[in-house]
Amino acid sequence: MRAIEITQPGGPGVLQPCERPVPQLKPGEVLIRVLAAGVNRPDVFQRLGQYPVPPGASDLPGLEVAGEIVDGDLGASGFHKGDLVCALVQGGGYAEYCAAPLAQCLPVPKGLSPLEAAALPETYFTVWSNVFQRAALAAGESLLVQGGSSGIGTTAIQLAKALGHRVFATAGSADKCRACEDLGAERAIDYKTEDFAAIVKELTNGNGVDVVLDMVGGDYVAREIGCLADDGRIVVIALLGGARANVDLGQVLRRRLTITGSTLRPRPVAFKAQIARELRERVWPLLEAGTIRPVIHKTFPLEEAAAAHTLMESSAHVGKIMLQVAAN
């Protein structure tokens, strides 16, 4: 099969086309003929040598795919060979065939193309598990999304808004802020020219937000504490601003704050299977109704994965960057 491999740690140019054997299935897996795959920030970190591949996972990049089930023991899952699915995987997405745990497969939502469906798993699994499970965003509570124009950000804004929450976001330009507001953010704040903590406090009558989805870390954490409501939660999912923060623990104690975080890739299949079940029940109907939708910025052929990574690292995109692997 055709695939894209990381020849050595480095810049986008280390992503090179290659030929690899079709994956051998492990128990509980299905083989997907990949039609499209998503490009995500963890792929960049893996390419740079900063995100180790979990034991037993493919060394090929790519954490989400959509395509046709062509092999595997489908049991009583309700899936059949030939069905179109999207799946969260631990690696191997940048290829013509990909092995995926059956429990992490979801049907392509009605009305969406395989390309659009391939833009769902990594961001929707991540947002659901962190915002709605770990941070437990509850009815009547509000959310601040850092990096609102990213794939994760555009997903979090739409999903929280659709479920009835006030949503605020940060982004790095006026155009990106407008895009966030078009997706449902009540106010998008240009973090380069505005003080997001002060604006959030003002917009919430001094109370602050209940949950912050943080992809930055570093010195943002202390500022987020300043705009967090009592009993508020910060959930950290990436460290683009650094892995160390200097925070006022007195505020954490006095106001019962929670600072937490997670990485999804190394978690067991059973954990991700529960997320998949909740997504199918709670979120897939919203996608099929058109209430929420994947935001795709640009699509590249599989062979141009290096160009896709160059765009990702430029941060010039709004939403997802995709790879078209094969025609439907």
VEXDREN-2710 file (C-alpha; in Angstrom, 1 decimal):
% VEXDREN-2710
k/r/px/py/pz
1/MET/0.0/0.0/0.0
2/ARG/1.0/3.6/-0.5
3/ALA/1.8/5.5/2.8
4/ILE/3.7/8.5/4.2
5/GLU/6.4/7.7/6.6
6/ILE/8.6/9.9/8.9
7/THR/12.1/9.1/7.6
8/GLN/13.8/10.9/10.6
9/PRO/12.9/13.6/13.1
10/GLY/12.7/17.0/11.5
11/GLY/10.8/19.5/9.3
12/PRO/8.0/18.7/7.0
13/GLY/10.4/17.4/4.3
14/VAL/11.1/14.3/6.3
15/LEU/7.5/13.1/5.4
16/GLN/8.1/10.9/2.4
17/PRO/6.0/8.6/0.3
18/CYS/6.7/4.9/0.7
19/GLU/5.3/1.4/0.2
20/ARG/4.3/-0.6/3.3
21/PRO/2.6/-3.9/3.8
22/VAL/-1.1/-3.8/4.5
23/PRO/-1.5/-3.9/8.3
24/GLN/-2.1/-7.3/10.0
25/LEU/-5.1/-7.2/12.2
26/LYS/-5.1/-7.8/15.9
27/PRO/-8.1/-9.1/17.8
28/GLY/-10.8/-6.6/17.9
29/GLU/-9.6/-4.6/14.9
30/VAL/-11.0/-4.0/11.4
31/LEU/-9.2/-3.1/8.3
32/ILE/-10.3/0.2/6.7
33/ARG/-9.6/1.2/3.0
34/VAL/-8.8/4.8/3.8
35/LEU/-10.5/7.5/1.7
36/ALA/-9.4/10.5/3.8
37/ALA/-7.3/11.2/6.9
38/GLY/-7.0/14.2/9.2
39/VAL/-3.9/16.1/9.9
40/ASN/-3.5/17.1/13.6
41/ARG/-1.0/18.9/15.8
42/PRO/0.2/15.6/17.4
43/ASP/1.3/14.4/14.0
44/VAL/3.6/17.4/13.9
45/PHE/5.0/16.6/17.3
46/GLN/5.5/13.0/16.3
47/ARG/7.4/14.2/13.1
48/LEU/9.6/16.4/15.3
49/GLY/10.4/13.4/17.5
50/GLN/8.5/14.9/20.5
51/TYR/5.5/12.5/20.7
52/PRO/6.6/8.9/21.1
53/VAL/4.5/6.2/19.3
54/PRO/2.6/4.0/21.9
55/PRO/3.9/0.4/22.1
56/GLY/2.4/-1.7/19.4
57/ALA/1.1/1.2/17.3
58/SER/2.0/2.0/13.7
59/ASP/4.9/4.3/13.3
60/LEU/3.1/6.0/10.4
61/PRO/1.5/9.3/11.4
62/GLY/-2.2/9.9/11.3
63/LEU/-4.7/9.6/14.2
64/GLU/-8.1/9.7/12.3
65/VAL/-9.4/8.2/9.1
66/ALA/-12.6/7.5/7.2
67/GLY/-13.2/4.8/4.7
68/GLU/-14.6/1.4/3.9
69/ILE/-14.4/-1.6/6.2
70/VAL/-12.8/-4.4/4.1
71/ASP/-11.9/-7.0/6.7
72/GLY/-12.1/-8.0/10.3
73/ASP/-14.4/-9.8/12.7
74/LEU/-17.4/-7.5/13.0
75/GLY/-19.3/-9.8/15.4
76/ALA/-22.6/-8.3/16.6
77/SER/-21.4/-4.7/16.1
78/GLY/-24.0/-3.9/13.5
79/PHE/-21.2/-3.0/11.0
80/HIS/-20.7/-5.0/7.8
81/LYS/-17.9/-5.2/5.3
82/GLY/-18.4/-2.4/2.8
83/ASP/-19.8/0.1/5.4
84/LEU/-18.3/3.6/5.5
85/VAL/-16.9/4.5/8.9
86/CYS/-14.7/7.0/10.6
87/ALA/-12.3/5.9/13.3
88/LEU/-9.9/7.2/15.9
89/VAL/-6.5/5.3/15.7
90/GLN/-3.2/5.3/17.5
91/GLY/-1.3/5.8/14.2
92/GLY/-1.2/4.7/10.6
93/GLY/-3.7/7.1/9.1
94/TYR/-1.5/8.4/6.4
95/ALA/-1.9/5.3/4.3
96/GLU/-4.2/3.5/1.9
97/TYR/-5.2/0.9/4.5
98/CYS/-5.4/1.4/8.3
99/ALA/-6.1/-1.0/11.2
100/ALA/-8.6/0.4/13.7
101/PRO/-10.2/-1.0/16.9
102/LEU/-13.8/-1.8/16.0
103/ALA/-14.9/-0.1/19.2
104/GLN/-13.4/3.2/18.0
105/CYS/-15.3/3.1/14.7
106/LEU/-18.4/5.2/14.1
107/PRO/-20.6/5.4/11.1
108/VAL/-20.1/8.2/8.6
109/PRO/-22.9/10.6/9.7
110/LYS/-25.8/10.8/7.2
111/GLY/-25.3/13.8/4.9
112/LEU/-21.5/14.0/5.4
113/SER/-18.9/12.8/2.9
114/PRO/-16.1/10.5/4.0
115/LEU/-13.7/13.5/3.8
116/GLU/-15.9/15.4/6.2
117/ALA/-16.2/12.3/8.4
118/ALA/-12.4/11.9/8.6
119/ALA/-12.3/15.4/10.2
120/LEU/-14.3/14.2/13.2
121/PRO/-12.7/11.6/15.3
122/GLU/-9.6/13.2/16.8
123/THR/-11.3/16.5/17.6
124/TYR/-14.6/15.2/18.7
125/PHE/-13.2/12.4/20.9
126/THR/-10.8/15.0/22.4
127/VAL/-13.4/17.7/23.1
128/TRP/-16.0/15.3/24.4
129/SER/-13.6/13.5/26.8
130/ASN/-12.0/16.7/28.1
131/VAL/-14.8/19.3/28.2
132/PHE/-17.8/17.1/28.9
133/GLN/-16.3/14.1/30.8
134/ARG/-13.2/15.3/32.6
135/ALA/-14.2/19.0/33.1
136/ALA/-17.9/18.0/33.4
137/LEU/-19.3/21.1/31.8
138/ALA/-22.8/21.2/33.2
139/ALA/-26.1/22.9/32.2
140/GLY/-25.9/26.6/32.7
141/GLU/-22.1/26.7/32.7
142/SER/-19.8/28.6/30.4
143/LEU/-16.7/27.7/28.4
144/LEU/-13.6/29.6/27.3
145/VAL/-11.8/27.9/24.3
146/GLN/-8.2/28.9/23.8
147/GLY/-7.2/28.6/20.2
148/GLY/-10.7/28.8/18.9
149/SER/-9.9/28.7/15.2
150/SER/-8.0/25.3/15.4
151/GLY/-9.6/22.0/14.6
152/ILE/-10.2/21.4/18.3
153/GLY/-11.4/24.9/18.9
154/THR/-13.9/25.0/16.1
155/THR/-15.3/21.7/17.4
156/ALA/-15.5/22.8/21.0
157/ILE/-17.2/26.1/20.1
158/GLN/-19.9/24.5/18.0
159/LEU/-20.5/21.6/20.4
160/ALA/-20.8/23.6/23.5
161/LYS/-23.0/26.2/21.8
162/ALA/-25.3/23.4/20.4
163/LEU/-25.7/22.0/23.9
164/GLY/-26.8/25.3/25.3
165/HIS/-23.6/26.8/26.9
166/ARG/-22.2/30.3/26.7
167/VAL/-18.9/30.1/24.8
168/PHE/-16.0/32.5/24.6
169/ALA/-12.9/31.9/22.5
170/THR/-9.4/33.3/21.8
171/ALA/-7.8/33.5/18.3
172/GLY/-4.8/35.2/16.8
173/SER/-6.4/37.7/14.2
174/ALA/-9.5/39.6/13.5
175/ASP/-10.5/37.2/10.7
176/LYS/-10.0/34.2/13.0
177/CYS/-12.1/35.9/15.7
178/ARG/-14.9/36.5/13.2
179/ALA/-14.8/32.8/12.2
180/CYS/-15.1/31.8/15.9
181/GLU/-18.1/34.1/16.4
182/ASP/-19.7/32.8/13.2
183/LEU/-19.4/29.3/14.7
184/GLY/-21.2/30.3/17.9
185/ALA/-18.7/32.0/20.2
186/GLU/-20.5/34.9/22.0
187/ARG/-17.2/36.8/21.9
188/ALA/-13.9/35.9/20.3
189/ILE/-10.8/37.7/21.8
190/ASP/-7.7/38.5/19.8
191/TYR/-5.0/37.3/22.2
192/LYS/-2.4/39.4/20.4
193/THR/-4.1/42.7/21.1
194/GLU/-6.6/42.1/23.9
195/ASP/-6.5/40.9/27.5
196/PHE/-8.7/37.7/27.4
197/ALA/-8.9/37.4/31.2
198/ALA/-10.2/41.0/31.7
199/ILE/-12.7/40.7/28.8
200/VAL/-14.1/37.4/30.1
201/LYS/-14.5/38.7/33.6
202/GLU/-16.3/41.8/32.2
203/LEU/-18.6/39.7/30.0
204/THR/-19.5/37.4/32.9
205/ASN/-20.3/40.3/35.3
206/GLY/-17.1/39.5/37.2
207/ASN/-18.0/35.9/37.8
208/GLY/-15.6/34.3/35.3
209/VAL/-16.2/31.1/33.2
210/ASP/-16.7/27.7/34.6
211/VAL/-14.4/25.7/32.3
212/VAL/-11.4/26.7/30.2
213/LEU/-10.1/24.4/27.4
214/ASP/-6.4/25.2/27.3
215/MET/-4.1/24.2/24.4
216/VAL/-1.4/26.6/25.5
217/GLY/-0.3/25.9/29.0
218/GLY/2.7/28.0/30.2
219/ASP/1.9/31.4/31.5
220/TYR/-1.7/31.2/30.2
221/VAL/-2.6/29.0/33.2
222/ALA/-2.1/31.8/35.8
223/ARG/-4.2/34.2/33.6
224/GLU/-6.9/31.6/33.2
225/ILE/-7.1/31.2/37.0
226/GLY/-7.8/35.0/37.0
227/CYS/-10.9/34.6/34.9
228/LEU/-12.2/31.3/36.3
229/ALA/-15.4/31.2/38.4
230/ASP/-15.4/29.6/41.8
231/ASP/-15.4/25.8/41.5
232/GLY/-14.1/26.4/37.9
233/ARG/-12.0/23.9/36.0
234/ILE/-9.0/24.3/33.6
235/VAL/-8.4/21.3/31.4
236/VAL/-5.0/21.3/29.6
237/ILE/-4.7/19.3/26.4
238/ALA/-1.6/20.7/24.8
239/LEU/1.5/22.7/25.8
240/LEU/2.2/25.1/22.9
241/GLY/3.2/27.8/25.4
242/GLY/5.3/25.6/27.5
243/ALA/5.1/22.8/30.2
244/ARG/5.7/25.0/33.3
245/ALA/3.4/27.5/35.0
246/ASN/3.6/29.7/38.0
247/VAL/0.2/29.7/39.7
248/ASP/-1.4/31.1/42.8
249/LEU/-2.3/28.0/44.8
250/GLY/-4.0/30.2/47.3
251/GLN/-6.7/30.9/44.7
252/VAL/-7.0/27.2/44.0
253/LEU/-7.6/26.5/47.7
254/ARG/-9.9/29.4/48.4
255/ARG/-12.1/29.1/45.3
256/ARG/-12.0/25.3/45.0
257/LEU/-10.4/25.4/41.5
258/THR/-9.4/22.3/39.5
259/ILE/-6.4/22.2/37.1
260/THR/-6.4/18.9/35.1
261/GLY/-5.4/17.6/31.8
262/SER/-5.1/14.5/29.6
263/THR/-3.7/12.9/26.5
264/LEU/-5.9/10.6/24.5
265/ARG/-3.6/8.6/22.4
266/PRO/-2.2/6.2/25.0
267/ARG/-5.5/5.5/26.7
268/PRO/-6.9/2.0/26.4
269/VAL/-9.5/0.9/23.8
270/ALA/-12.2/0.5/26.5
271/PHE/-11.9/4.2/27.5
272/LYS/-12.2/5.4/23.9
273/ALA/-15.0/3.0/23.3
274/GLN/-17.1/4.7/26.0
275/ILE/-16.4/8.1/24.3
276/ALA/-17.5/6.6/21.0
277/ARG/-20.8/5.4/22.5
278/GLU/-21.5/8.8/23.9
279/LEU/-20.6/10.6/20.7
280/ARG/-22.9/8.3/18.7
281/GLU/-25.8/8.9/21.1
282/ARG/-25.3/12.6/21.9
283/VAL/-23.3/14.2/19.0
284/TRP/-24.0/12.2/15.8
285/PRO/-27.7/13.4/15.8
286/LEU/-26.4/17.0/15.9
287/LEU/-24.1/16.3/12.9
288/GLU/-26.8/14.6/10.9
289/ALA/-29.3/17.4/11.6
290/GLY/-26.7/20.0/10.4
291/THR/-26.6/21.7/13.8
292/ILE/-22.9/21.3/13.9
293/ARG/-20.4/20.5/11.1
294/PRO/-16.7/19.9/10.6
295/VAL/-14.8/23.0/9.4
296/ILE/-12.3/22.0/6.7
297/HIS/-9.7/24.7/5.7
298/LYS/-7.8/22.8/3.0
299/THR/-7.4/19.3/1.6
300/PHE/-4.1/17.9/0.2
301/PRO/-3.4/14.7/-1.7
302/LEU/-1.8/12.1/0.4
303/GLU/1.5/12.6/-1.4
304/GLU/1.5/16.2/-0.3
305/ALA/1.5/15.5/3.4
306/ALA/4.6/17.7/3.8
307/ALA/2.7/20.7/2.5
308/ALA/-0.1/20.0/4.8
309/HIS/2.3/20.0/7.8
310/THR/3.8/23.3/6.6
311/LEU/0.3/24.8/6.6
312/MET/-0.4/23.4/10.1
313/GLU/2.8/24.9/11.5
314/SER/2.0/28.3/9.9
315/SER/-1.2/28.4/12.0
316/ALA/-2.8/30.2/9.1
317/HIS/-5.7/27.8/8.9
318/VAL/-9.2/27.9/10.5
319/GLY/-10.5/24.4/11.2
320/LYS/-9.1/21.1/9.9
321/ILE/-6.4/20.2/7.4
322/MET/-7.1/17.0/5.5
323/LEU/-5.5/14.4/3.3
324/GLN/-7.4/12.9/0.4
325/VAL/-6.2/9.3/0.1
326/ALA/-8.5/7.8/-2.4
327/ALA/-11.7/8.6/-4.3
328/ASN/-14.9/7.3/-2.7
END
